[in-house]
């Protein structure tokens, strides 16, 4: 999970989610992981877009970086 620049608090919370997964030796995410985090975001903080599955990118990190770069260009 990655956030646009300036959303340091949200990014820190996301990093803690990842840390907890690693500490609990989770090897794969629950099937509803993204849906849960999408649904629990406060509407006062914005919204998350639809969940899209793709094989366009080699890694999740590459996908996040390119997606965020596209959003930054749009702003």
Steps between C-alpha positions, in 0.01 A plus 500: 500500500642832397369853522564822313766736637368704790299214649767400748260396776304269269824355363627435852177317586532292183860417588382379842248269332783349297719473811225311686461260207874432496519460878217246485679310222212552257605365160193605303231759550144408596269496197311805627809703601453778244123508536533535878742791474291660228181480708656620826644825363321803640312692229638817661845392378390429143434169335685212347437410140386168367718194550659393172695181436776523239811321384638814338765551771772268627441585867243668722758767583546584132123520454462733800787725390370538145141552613604769747716667233196517271290655777768759579503608133121539513506733802 
